Amino acid sequence: MGEQIDTLVRKLREEGEAQQARLAALPAEAWDRPVYGEGQGWMARDVLAHLVSAERGHQRLIANVVAGGAGSPPDFSIDAYNRRHVAALAERSPADLLADLRSVRADSVMLVSGLTDDDLARRGNHPALGPDTALADFIRIIFMHGKMHLRDLTRALSP
């Protein structure tokens, strides 16, 4: 593994562990508290479902770009994707979603561990970062995205 891949794998592991620790420490009643009131109106449980589904989606995008694909289609709607995928996980308990998040992060670590420095330089369309985004940035957004939502969740659940 190259130095950049080592760094990305380390960050994925570290951020994943911190995220797991914080989310696992939430009391049962916190999962039904609102985090985002506007637009999608997500509860803490929905944020967890979103983290699972978004990371799975990033894995598919990364694999697509590595295989020579373009990444996200130009007409991709993040909002529609989030609504659909969070709703698909609506019946999963927080404990199941935490296990899913652990599993999906382990899959991300394995995926990134198998990449080369040449792979990291590949470019594709990312739904939030736009066209011509380096694959390394697709990976960085995974842990940055998790940190952002964890920060928002912490703020929303603070007394």
Disulfide bonds with the S-S distance in Angstrom:
none
